[in-house]
Structures are given as structure tokens and as C-alpha cells.
């Protein structure tokens, strides 16, 4: 399955429209896992092979997951998603957007998004 190019402004606008579409219809929110995978490194480098790999570890461990996009760009996208969610108010219970599982950051994402 191909990835969306989140660096393209038209893709971002279309995805934010999808969020608004569902908020307009009353959904309580979105859960966004692995947010840091939304953006790939601009030059698309390959992850290096895992020298400790053994077949019993499973295919997902064949490569070292050392190339991640942890830039402020990801946080900007999360901030824009949060702003859209917040614009709909607290209609339901809990959070409107939850995207924080294992988000690699030096500070908590909630703190970053509230600045």
C-alpha cells in the first residue's frame, strides 16, 4: 500500500478535510498511532540490516529501524490536527485526538501541542 505524501500541501488539506467531515458527523475523535511514520526522510534511505537478526525473530526485525522522521514537521502536523479537533469543542468524552503512543520526542507531545 503506498504512503500518502504528507509534505504535499494538497494532501494535508485533503486529510484535514477528512477529519472535518467526520467531526461534522459527530465522531468523538481520532486515535493516530505511529504518527512519526507520516513523514519519511526526504531522500528515502534504507534502514541498515540488523546484524543480530535470526529468522525466529520475525521479518520485522530483519532491519534496524534507525531512520525515523522525528522533526518538528511531524509536530506541526499533529498541532494542526489538534487545532481542528479543538475547534469542534469537547462534545464527547475524552480526547478528540490521541496520537501519542511511543511518539519519539524530547518532551511530552501534550506539552508541545499546548505551547
C-alpha positions in Angstrom: 0.0 0.0 0.0 1.5 3.4 -0.9 2.0 6.1 1.6 0.5 9.5 1.4 2.9 12.3 0.8 2.2 14.4 3.9 4.7 17.0 2.7 2.4 18.0 -0.1 0.0 20.8 0.9 -2.9 19.3 -1.1 -2.6 16.0 0.8 -2.5 17.7 4.1 -5.6 19.8 3.2 -7.5 16.8 2.0 -6.7 14.8 5.1 -7.7 17.7 7.3 -11.0 17.9 5.3 -11.5 14.2 6.1 -11.2 14.9 9.8 -13.7 17.8 9.5 -16.0 15.5 7.5 -16.1 13.0 10.4 -16.2 15.6 13.2 -19.2 17.2 11.4 -20.9 13.9 11.6 -20.4 13.6 15.3 -17.4 11.4 15.8 -15.7 11.9 19.2 -12.2 11.9 17.9 -9.3 10.1 16.2 -6.6 7.8 17.5 -3.4 8.2 15.5 -0.8 5.6 16.2 2.8 5.8 14.8 2.4 9.4 14.0 6.2 9.7 13.3 5.7 7.5 10.3 3.6 10.1 8.5 6.7 11.7 7.1 9.6 9.8 5.6 13.2 11.1 5.3 13.3 13.2 2.2 15.9 11.1 0.5 14.2 7.8 1.3 17.3 6.0 2.7 17.1 2.3 3.5 17.3 1.1 7.1 20.5 -0.9 7.7 20.4 -4.7 8.2 20.2 -5.9 11.7 23.5 -7.8 12.4 21.8 -9.7 15.3 18.9 -10.9 13.1 17.8 -14.5 13.3 14.9 -15.9 11.3 13.0 -16.8 14.5 12.9 -13.1 15.4 10.4 -12.5 12.5 10.7 -10.3 9.4 10.1 -7.0 11.2 13.4 -7.4 13.0 15.5 -8.0 9.8 16.4 -4.3 9.6 17.3 -1.8 12.3 14.6 0.8 12.5 17.2 3.6 12.8 15.8 6.0 10.2 12.9 8.0 11.6 11.4 11.3 10.8 11.2 13.0 14.2 11.4 16.5 13.0 9.2 19.4 14.1 7.3 18.9 10.8 5.6 15.9 12.5 4.7 18.0 15.5 3.4 20.8 13.2 1.0 18.3 11.6 -0.1 17.0 15.0 -0.6 20.6 16.1 -2.8 21.3 13.1 -4.8 18.1 13.7 -5.3 19.1 17.3 -6.4 22.6 16.3 -9.0 21.1 14.1 -10.2 18.8 16.8 -10.2 21.6 19.4 -12.3 23.8 17.1 -15.1 21.3 17.5 -15.1 21.7 21.2 -15.5 18.9 23.8 -18.7 17.3 22.5 -17.7 13.8 23.6 -15.9 12.2 26.5 -12.1 12.2 26.5 -9.7 13.5 24.0 -10.5 14.5 20.4 -7.1 13.5 19.0 -4.8 11.0 20.6 -1.6 10.4 18.8 1.0 9.9 21.5 1.8 6.2 21.7 5.6 6.0 21.5 6.0 9.3 19.8 9.7 10.0 19.9 10.2 13.4 21.3 12.4 15.0 24.0 9.3 16.5 25.7 5.8 15.2 26.0 3.6 15.8 22.9 0.8 17.2 25.0 3.2 19.9 26.3 4.4 20.6 22.7 0.8 20.9 21.4 -0.3 23.3 24.2 2.5 25.8 23.6 
